[in-house]
């Protein structure tokens, strides 16, 4: 098993996270706003950051959940 540590609200910190994987399962979400983060920042934008990094790769995942 391989782990990747990054901050999904900062796209540069997750660059290449999906290289060489077949599937991406995201359970990213926020239960309540804190530290200046909102639902839009995490539930929407952070998942979009992950999706944007994962999908355009030639050797990236074939599925995003």
N, C-alpha and C positions, 0 to 999 in steps of 0.2 A: 504494500500500500504506500502511496506517495502523498505527502501533504504539501500544500502550498499556502504560505502565509502572506496575506496582503490585506489592504483596506479597500473594500469594493467601492467606497465612495470616492476613492482617488484612483482613476483609471491607470495611471502610470505604475501604481504599485501592484497591479494584477496583470500587467502585460505578459502575454505568453502563458497564462495560467492553463489554458485549454490545449496547448500544443501536445500532440501525441495521444489524446484521449478520444474515445468514441462517444461518450455520453457526458452531459453536464446536468446534474440535478441541483437545482437551487432551492434552498429553504431560507433565503435571505429575507428578513423582515424585522420590523421594529414593533415592540409591544406598546411602548409609550414614548413620546418625544423626550429626549434628554440630551444634554451636552450640545444643544443647538441643532441637533438633527431632527428632521420632521419625517412623517410617513412618506412624503414625496421624495425626500432625499434618499431614503433607504429602500422602501418597498418598490419604488418606481425607478429612480435614477441608478441606484446601485445594481439592480438586476439588469438594467439596460447596459450599464458599463460592462458587466460580465458577458452579456449576449453579444455586444459589439466586439469584444475581444475574441470571443469563441467562434463566431460564425464565418468570418471571412477567410479563415485559415484553409489552406490547401490540405493540410494534414490534421485539421482540427476535428472536433466532434461531429458526428452525423446526427445527433439528437440533442435537443435542449429542453429540459423539463423544469 
